[in-house]
């Protein structure tokens, strides 16, 4: 269901929710009748009445044909009962029981009065605990869908086309049309087939390298009507293939090793940049993105923070497309999405000899920053609590105390560890209670800080939140099983 602005003062005629969020639907026959998106696509009110679609209170009103006889499609995705795992913006430690552990989505709701349908309640199978996570709140997404679940129905021809201008006013009728493919949907009466979208729309051309990288069940759904499913595809699910041709409906013909060619839904693949042994590459400088991309592609260890933004040389390319790279005299295996081609000038001419094997003399082949001259070291050292390295770096480069790696400065990582005290004995958890910073409090709890620590005045974060009347942090602390609700003085 589409999210967006609020229509203040407008109440849904059926469910009675006030201030409709997202698209608003106004009956032409009964102009005092407004529906929210859930009720409109849920078949509420008279199906033979025409409606106006209003995306923005002051925007264009588009007149639609009645829903009677219109094609209705089941929505499948991140709805209650969907299986999920930690996602791109995950900050909550091992609340899920560890990397790769699954949970079941219980409910989608809003965050107080700030955002609508932007928070997910998830129960984790490994721990049995239920926590809330962002699925759009403040632009962050903590979880991703592993196995989608049904979430009601919708009328495809009554929704706006993403990116297409709305050129019709309230006085004009618009004909039913078939929109571009809606991801993760199936038709009630059979497979949902896409409209004929020219291949220029998805940008793939013969010769491009692509990879699927989807959950098998999701991929099977997306293949319906697009070459359909073949069990032999399982052998190539993680491999890189080459686009051979693009069909008139936008589907692509992809060739894998072994000369096998498949017809695939272009929405199921991601274009990848392929590298060759000896290529000079640069690691992206985004710690959150690298952490996410590395899942199932060599994994992530904290020391990899030292490689962010740095230049290295490819020493091996795996059949899956993953790349082994030497950076700062250390060898890592990366998802190719973490890398980009670097100009040859990044390597000094006298140090650009061929690297024949991983065990070669790297100092003669790579012009890379030494560890203690790498600005990322200050962040990595703070994150791991390596005080000695941190002091040595700052002694050499005192002006780089606020340098960042992947958008994070050393102070951010130190606070996440919860080990910093000021002269009053206040730790980051105390400060989050003073300022009612609920997201900071959740981050610190996820990092397993001591929620019961006392400052020099003997006050715990719970006491501070209670005295200050900061209900957001107070609620978080009170619901945390590690908080001592007794013996608080």
N, C-alpha and C positions, 0 to 999 in steps of 0.2 A: 504494500500500500504506500502511496506517495506521501512524503512528508513535505512540509513547507511552512508558509506563514500562517498566522492565526486570523480567523475572521471574527473579530471581537464583536460580541453582542448577538452573534448568530447561533441559534440552537438547532440541533438535529431534531427533526419532527418525530423520528422513530425512537432512537435510543436516548434522546433528551440531553445528550452531552452539550455543554455550553462552549462557546468560542471554538467553533469547528477548526481543526488543524489540518492543513493540507488543502486538497481540492474540495470545493463546495459545489453541490449540485442542487439547482433551483428548478422546481417544476414550472413549466410554461403554463399548464392548465390551472394549477393551484399555486400562484406566485408566492403565497405565504409559507409554502412547504419547502424547507431546505433539508438536504440529507448530507451526512458525512460520507466519506468514501466507502467505509465498511458497509454501511446500510445500503448505499446505492448499488454497489456490486453484489450485495447480499440479496438483492431482489425485493427490497422494501418499497412500499408505496405502489401505485398502479403501474404495471409494466407497459401499458399502452400509452402512457403520458410521455410527451417529449420533455427533455430537461436542458438547462443551460449548464455548461461546465465552466466554473470560475476558479482559476488557479490563484489569482491575487485579487483582493478586495477591490482594487482600482484598475484591474486589468481587463483585457478583452473577454467578453462572454461568448462562448461558442455554443451554438444551438445544435443539439444532437437528435438523431432519430430515436424513436422509442426503443426500449430494451426488448420488447416482445419479438421473439423469433431470432434475436441476435445471438451470435455464437458466444458461448460462455466457457471459460477455460479455468482449470484448477491451478491455483498458485502453489508452487512447491519451493521451499527454501528454508530460511532460518526462522522457523515458527516453533511453537511448543511441541515437544517430543523430538525435535531435531537433535542429532548427535553433533557435538561441537568439541573443538580442541582449542588450545591457546592460539592467539592470532598475532597480527603485526605489531600491535601496540601493548602487548602483554607486559605488565609491571608487577605482577602479584606473586612472585616467587613460585613455590610449589603448592599453592592452594589447590591446584588441580590434581595433585598427587605425583607430578613430575612431567617432563616433556613427553608429549605424545599420548598422554592419558585422556580418555574421553569423558564427557559429561553429557547430561540430558538437559535441554533447555526447558524450563518450567513455565516461564512467563515473560512477555515483553511489556514493558511499561515505561512511563516517563520519569524524569528526575525532578521531583517536586513540581514547581511551576516553571522551570527553566526550559525543558525540552520535552517533546512528546515521542513516545515509542522509541526511546533512545537507550534504554537500559534493559539488560537481559538477566533474568534469574536462572542460574545454572546449578544443578546438583551433580557433583563429581562422583563417578563410580568408585574410584580408588579410595577416597576419604569419606564418602557419604555426607560431606558438608555441602551446604547451599550458600552461594555468594552471588553478589550482583556485579555485573560487568558492563562496560560501555559498548554500545553498538550504534555509534553515531553521536553520542553526547560529547560536545565540544570537539567534534571532528575526529574522535578516537574510536578505534574498534579493537577490543581486547580479545575477541574470540572469532573463530572462523568455522564455517559449516563443514562437517565431515560427511554426514548423511542427512539430506534434507527431509523435511516433513511437510505434509499438506497444510495449507493455511487459508482455506476458503476458495472462492471463485471470483473471476472478474471478466468484464467484457472488453476484449482487446481493442475493438473498433471504437470504443468510447474514451480511450485514453490518448493523450497527446503523444506525438512522436518525439522522442528525445532529440533535442538539437534542431528540430524543425520549427520555423516561425509560425505563430498562430495568426493566420491572415483573415480569419472569418469572424465577423461581428455577430451580435445577437440577432440581427435581422436576417442573417443568411443561414441557409441549411448547408450542412456539409455531408457528402455521401459517406456511406460506410466504406472503409478502406481496410486493407490488411497491413498491419504495421510490420516493421522488421522483427526478427525473431526475438522473443522475450526469453531470456535465459532461465533454465530450470523450470520449464512448464510442460505439462502434457495436456492434450485435448481430452475432453470427457468422452467423446465418441471415437477417438483414435489419435494417432500421432499428430502433433502440431507441426505443420510445415511452414517454413519461412516464406516470406514474399521474395520475389526475385530481386535481390540486391546486387547491383553491379560490383565486381570484385574491387573496384577502386575504393569502395566504401570501407573495406576493412584493410586496405593497404598491402595485402600480401600479393606477391608476384612470383612467377617461376624462378627458382634458384634460392628463395628465402629458406632459411633453416628454422624449423619449428619443433616444439615439444608439447605434449598434452599436459602432463603434470596435474591431472585431476583425480579425485576419488573415482574408483571404478564405477560405482553406482550412478554418480552424477554424469560421468562420461557416457554411460549406456543410455541415459535419458536424452542427452543432447544429440546422440547419434540417430535417434528415431527420425526417419524421413530425410536423413543426410548420409546415405551410404549404409545406414543401419549398423548393427553390432556383429562383430566377428570375433569369436573366442581367441583367435590367433593374435588379436590386437593386444592382449595381455602381455605378450612377449616384447612389445615395443612401447609400452605405456610410459616409460621414463626415458626412452631413447630420443635422440635428435634425428628428425627426418628432413628431407628436402622437398619443397613444393615443386611438383612437375608441371601442373597446369591448374588453372582456375576455371570452374564451370560457370555456366550462365547464371545459375542461381546463387553464386557466391561460394559454394562448396569447393574444397580443394582436394587435389590428388597428391598424396604424399608418399614418397619412396623412402623405405628404410633399408638398412643393410640386409643383404640377402636377396635384393631385387624385388621384394614384395611391395606392391603399391596399394594403398587404401584410399577410399573417398571419405573425407572427414568434414564435420561441421567446422567452419572457420572460427566460430566462437569458442570452440573447445581447445584451441591451440594458442600458444604464445610464441611470438617471434623471438628467436634467440640469436645472439651474436656468437659465432664459432671462432675458436682460436686454434692456432697451430703451435707445435713445439718451437720455441725460440722467439715467439711473439713478445713484445714489450707491452705490458698492461699496467693499468692503474686501478687500485681498489677504491671503490666509492667511499666517500667520507660521511657515512650515515650509519651509526652503530645500530639503530633500531631496524633499519632495512636489511643490513647484513645479517643480523641475528635471525630475522625472519626467513630470509632467503636460504640460510644455511641448514634449515631443518631438512633432514633426509638428504643433504648434499655435503657431507663431510662434518656437519655439526659446528658448534660454536664453543670456543673456550675463551676465557677472559683475556689471555695474552694476544688474541687476534686484534684487540683494540690498537695494538702497536702498528698494525699494517694499514689502518684506515687512511685513505688519501695517498698512500705510498705507491711507488713504482716497483715492479718486479718483472721477472722473466718466466714464461711458461716452460715447464720442463716435461709435462705429460698431459695428454688429453684423453679422458676416458670415453668409452662408447656412449655413456649417458650424456656427454657434453660437459660434465664437470671437469675442472681444470686444476692441475697441481702447479703452484706458482712459488717461486723463491722470492721472498720479500725480507729485506733486512737480515740476510744470511739465515733465514728460517724458512721452512717449507710448509705450505698450507694447501689444503684442497678446498676450492671455492665453487660455489654455484656460479656459472658464467654471468648471471644477472648482477653479481657483485663487481664485475670487472668492465673496463672499457679499454680500447686500444690507446696506447700512449705514443706520442711522437718519438721517433728514434733519437731525437736530439736530447731526450731525457737521459740517455746513456752516453757517457763520455766516449769519444772516439777511441781512446787508447784502452778502454775497458769494455769494448763491445765485441770481444771475441766470442766464437760459438761456445755454447754451454753443452758439452757432449753428454754429461750425465749429472745426476743430482749431487753426487759426491765430489764434483769438481771444485777447483779453487774459486769460490764465489767472489772473493774480493777482487779478482782480476776480471770478472765478467759483469759485475753489477755496480753501478754508481748509486748507492743508496745511503740514506742518512744513518749514522750510527745510532744505537738505541738511545743513548743519553742526549742526542741532538734531535730526537723525534718528539715534537710537541705532544703527541698522543700519550707519551709515557707518563706525563703528569696526571692525566685522567685515569689511565690504567692503574697507576700506583695508588691513587686515592681510592679507587674502587676495591682494590685488593688489600688495602691497609698496609702497603709496603712503605713505611715511613722513611726508611733509609734511602731508597731510590728517589722518593719524592723530594727529600732534602737535597740530595746530590744534584738533581735536575734543576731545582730552583736556585741553587748556589751558582750554577753555570748560566742559567737564563732567568733571572729574577723578574724580568718584564713579562714573562709568559705565564705568570701565575693564573691568569684568567683564560688561558688558551682552551679551546674546545675540541673535542673529537666526537663526531656524530651529533653535534648540537649539545653536548654535555660538558660542563666544566668540572674541574676537580672538586669544587665545593658541593656540586650536586651529588656526586658519587659518595663523597664523605658523609653527607647528610643521609643518604640512602642507607649507609652502614649504621647510622644512629650512634656513632661513637664520639661525636664532637660536643664538648661542653663549653659554655661561656663562663665568665667570671662569677655568675650567679648560680652556676651548677645546672643551668637549663640546657637540656638536650633538644634536638630537633623535634621530638615528640611534644615536649613542653611548649615549644614555640608554635607548633601547629594548633595546640589547644588555645594559646593566647589569641591567635588571629583567626580561629575557626576555619582553618584550611583543611577541609574534609578530604580532598584528594591527596594531599601530602600525608595526612594521617594514615590513609589506607596504604599508601606506598611504603611508609615506615613499618606498618604492621606486617605487610607482605615480606619485608626484609627481616622480620623476626626481632625487631628491637625490643627492649625492655619497656613495656607499657606501664610498669609500676615503679619506675625509677623516680627518686625524689630529688628535688633541687636543694640548694643550701637552706631554704626555708622549710623543708620537709614536705613540700607540695608535690603531688603527683599530677600527671596530665589530666586525670579524671577530675581532681579537685579544681584545677584551674578552669577547665571547661564548664564545670558546674557553677563556680563563683562568677565567671564572666557571662554566664547565660548563653554560651555558644552551643546550641543544641545539635548542630550537625556532627561536630567532633564528639560531643557527649554521647550521642546515639551510637556512633561507631565504637567508642570505647566500651560502652555498657554492653554492647552485643558481642564484643570480643571475648571468647572463652578464657583467654589468658589474663584478662583484667581482674584484679582483686577488688571485688566490690565490698569487701569487709575491711575492717581495721583502717578505714580511710579517716584521717583526722584533719 
